[in-house]
């Protein structure tokens, strides 16, 4: 079984590479388990936060992935 591509990145997580983006889009749009969960969260965030707040949340999530091991 093929191991999933980690989308957490490494030291340069702020520079998202193509394989990370491709795997993120697959999880968000095609994965039978992850896609509905991701889409529901995305819809909630997009309907309740401003564009600037969504950007802040995106950077916060990336930073937490970069600095937290779980």
HELIX and SHEET records of a PDB file:
HELIX    1   1 UNK A   18  UNK A   29  1                                  12    
HELIX    2   2 UNK A   34  UNK A   48  1                                  15    
HELIX    3   3 UNK A   51  UNK A   67  1                                  17    
END                                                                             
